[in-house]
Amino acid sequence: MALDFVLYCKSYRRDLLRVKRLLESLRLHNIESIPFYISTPQADKAVLFELLGEGSDFHWVSDESIVQSNPRAPQDIQKTRPGGIGQQVIKSEFWRLGIADNYLCIDSDSVFIRDFVKADFLAPDGSPYTVLHQNKELFQLATNRGFLRVERDLRKEAETVKALFSRVGPNYYCAPAPFIWSAKVWESLDTQYLQPKGMTLWDLV
């Protein structure tokens, strides 16, 4: 049976010192001991455990197991794609392991600075909160500094996504990380959009 909520970070060999710092902040502020999962390539497992120890405050899974959990993804496809793309797809496909209904996808350079509980991420009915904003502060900062393409490019991307789903209305953004993700939403994207088009996230991203 899947857990209702976990924390998840995708990492790799050259990124592990950041993960160590993240884990140290979790040890201080994860006061409900929400399970924390880390994935790395299988080849990096020994290095991870050497640096972090084999305590009970995190669980490891291999990137390969996440990739293989999608039966429509070619074996070892992550080795044929740029690292940034592979990282994004593996993070997004973590739901396929069936570990949790919802997960907080955390970048390794994140740290927690205050205590937190599950209720900060899930509504009383168990639905994950959606964090959306209109990027007003970022756009103003970019304008003030003369980086006009920041707003132009993000607005273009937002309009493209809106058109893809035939949505009208204001542009909303959900970056930066961490992201609260629902397995049901990822599954819906897969079954209702990708599969009918003969695609996987590897194609879409």
N, C-alpha and C positions, 0 to 999 in steps of 0.2 A: 504494500500500500504506500502510495506516494505521500511525502511530507507536504504540509501546506505551504511552507516557505523555507528557503535556504539562501545562503550567500554563496556567490560563485565568482572565481577569478581565473582567467586564462593567462598562463605565463609560459616562459621558456627559459633556457639556461642563462642567457645574458640579462635576464630581468629579475632574477631571484632575490637580489638585495632589496628591491622595492617591495616584493611580496613579504619579505621578512619584516620590514617596517610596517606594512599593512597589518600583518598578523599581530604584531606587538600592540597596535592600536586596538585591534579587536579584543585582545586579552584584557585590556583595560575597560572597554566600553560596551562589549556585547554581553550585557548583564543578564540576558535570558538564555545565553549559550545557544543561540540560533546556529544550526550546523553550517560550517564553512567548507566549501569544496574548492579545490585547486586542480586545474588540469594543466598538464604539460605533455610534450612528446614523451613517449615511452623511454626514449634514450636519455631524457633528463631527470628521470625519477630518482636515481641514486644521488645526484647532485642536490636535488630538492631536499631529500630526507637528511642528507649530510648537513645542510645549512639550517634547516628548521627543526630537526629532530623528528622523532616518531611519536609525538604526544597525541592526545585525544582531542586537541582543539582544531584539527582540520582533517579532511578526508581527501585523498588523492584519486583522480581518475585520469586515464590517458586520453590525449587528443584523438588518438587512433580509435578508441572505443566510441567516441562521440561521432566521428566521421562514419564509422562502420554501422552506427545505429540507423542510418538512413539507407535503406536497401537500394535506393535509386541512385546513390552517389557512387561514382567509380572508386574502386579501392585506391587508397593513397593519393586521392586527388589533391589533398593539401600540399603534397610535395611538388605539384606542377603549377602552383599558383603563387603569386607574390605573397610575402609574409603577412602584409596588412590585410589582404583579402581573406587569406586563410584564417587569420585570427578572428575577423568579424563573423565569418560563417560558423566557425566552431563555437563561438560564444552563443550565437543564435540557435544552434542545434543542440545545445546542452539539454534542452527540455526532453529530447528523444530518449534519454536514459531512463526516464520515468521516476527519477529521484524525487521531484517536487512539482507541485501544481504551479508554483510561482517562484521566481528567484530574482535576487538583486544581483545584477551583473556589474561587478566592480572592476575598475582598472587598477592595475598593480601600483600605480603611483598615487592612489587615493589613501587617505588616512581618516580615521574617525576621531573627532575632537570632543565628543560628549557621549554620555550614555544613550543607548537607543534600545528599543524593544520592537517586537513584531508589529505592534499596533501602529508604529510610525509608517509602515509600508502597506499594511492591509486594512481595509475597512472592516467594521464589525461583522459583516456577512461573509468575509473571507476574500472579497474581490480586491485585487491590487489597485492602489491609487495610480492614477495617470498624472505625471508631472508634465504640464504643458505651459508654454509661455510664448510671448510674441517677440522675444529677442530685442526689446526696446533698448535695454541698457547696452547690449553689445553693439547694436547698430549706432547708437549715439557715440559710444567710445570710438568705434571705427571711423565715424564721420569726423570726430574731433581730431583724430590723428591722421586724417587724409587717406585712410584705407577704404576707398569707396567701393572697391570690388567685393569686399566682405559682404556688404548688404546685397549688392547686385547678384552675386553668385548664390547666396543662401536663398534669396527670394526666387530665383530661377529654379533651384532645386525643389523648393516647396511647391511651386506651381506645377512642376512636373509630376510630383507625387499626388497632388490634388487631382490632376487630370487623369492619372492612372486609375484612381478610384471614383472618378466622376463626382468629386466633392466640390462644393462651392462655399465661399465664405472666407473669413480671415485666415491668414497663414499662421500655423502654430509650429513650434519647435520643441523638441524634448531633450536636446543636448545641453550641457555636457553630462557625461557619466557621473554617478552610477545610474543604471536604468532598472526600473521595476518591471519585470517581464512575466507574462502569463503563458504557460504551456498551451492553454486553450487558444490563445490568439495566434501563436506560432503554428499550431496544428491547423487552425482555420485557414491561415495563409497558404499552408502546404496543400490541404485537400481541396480548397475552393478556388485557389488561384493558380498555384504552381503545377499541380498534377494535371489539371485539364489542358494546360499548355505544354505538357511534356517537359517541364523545367524542374530544376532544383534551385536551392538558394545559391549554389555555386554558379549557376547560370545568371541568376538575377543580380547578384552583387558584382 
